[in-house]
Amino acid sequence: MFEKHDIWERHQGCVVIHRIFRDLDTGLYHLQQSEAVTLAESRTRTVTAEQFALSVDLFLDEPPSMRATGYKTVPEAIAAHWREFERPTGPRTR
């Protein structure tokens, strides 16, 4: 069984939503996906419904513990993700 977490991070004018699952047997966090959403996008689409559908699709396709490496903490899982994938770019914020 897994527990799902949506972690929000501000980055260069957008919100990056990290979808992370915690394996209840091991306690490890597995980052499944990160998505950058701008303010304009949030006004023109139903982000919540899309996030839910994608989470279900990924979860049914392959267990989170097989899809991604597990980490002891959420920050470790996110840092590992950014080492592997490029951060989104967008307008700078204050």
C-alpha positions in Angstrom: 0.0 0.0 0.0 1.1 3.5 -0.7 0.3 7.0 0.6 0.2 9.8 -2.0 1.6 13.3 -1.5 1.4 16.3 -3.8 4.3 18.6 -2.9 4.2 22.1 -4.3 7.4 24.1 -5.1 7.6 27.7 -6.5 10.1 27.9 -9.3 10.6 30.7 -11.9 7.1 31.9 -12.2 5.4 28.5 -12.0 4.3 26.0 -9.5 6.0 22.6 -9.8 3.8 19.9 -8.4 5.7 16.7 -7.4 3.6 13.6 -7.1 5.2 11.4 -4.5 4.1 8.0 -3.1 5.3 6.7 0.3 5.5 2.9 0.5 3.8 2.0 3.8 5.9 -1.2 4.2 9.3 0.5 3.7 8.6 4.1 4.6 10.5 5.2 1.4 9.3 8.0 -0.8 9.1 7.4 -4.6 8.7 10.5 -6.8 6.4 9.6 -9.8 6.1 12.8 -11.7 6.8 16.5 -11.5 4.7 19.0 -13.5 5.2 22.7 -13.9 1.9 24.7 -14.0 1.8 28.4 -14.7 -0.9 30.8 -13.5 -2.3 31.1 -17.0 -2.5 27.3 -17.4 -4.2 27.0 -14.0 -7.0 29.3 -15.2 -7.6 27.4 -18.5 -7.6 23.7 -17.5 -8.7 21.4 -14.7 -5.4 20.6 -13.2 -6.8 18.5 -10.3 -8.7 16.1 -12.6 -5.6 15.7 -14.9 -3.4 15.1 -11.9 -5.7 12.5 -10.5 -6.1 10.7 -13.8 -2.3 10.7 -14.4 -1.6 9.4 -10.9 -4.1 6.5 -11.3 -2.6 5.7 -14.8 1.0 5.6 -13.5 0.0 3.7 -10.3 -1.8 1.0 -12.3 0.9 0.7 -14.9 3.6 -0.1 -12.4 3.9 0.2 -8.6 5.7 3.4 -7.5 8.4 1.3 -5.8 9.3 -0.3 -9.2 9.0 3.0 -11.2 11.3 5.1 -9.1 14.1 4.8 -6.6 13.0 5.1 -3.0 14.4 7.8 -0.6 14.1 8.2 3.2 12.8 11.8 2.9 10.7 13.9 0.5 13.5 16.5 -0.1 16.0 13.6 -1.0 13.5 12.3 -3.6 13.0 15.7 -5.1 16.8 16.5 -5.2 17.4 13.1 -7.0 14.7 14.0 -9.5 16.3 17.4 -10.3 19.7 15.6 -10.7 18.1 13.4 -13.4 15.7 15.9 -15.1 16.0 19.5 -16.0 14.1 22.1 -14.0 11.3 23.9 -15.8 12.1 27.4 -17.1 9.8 30.4 -16.9 9.6 34.0 -16.0 11.6 35.0 -12.9 9.7 35.8 -9.8 10.6 38.2 -7.0 
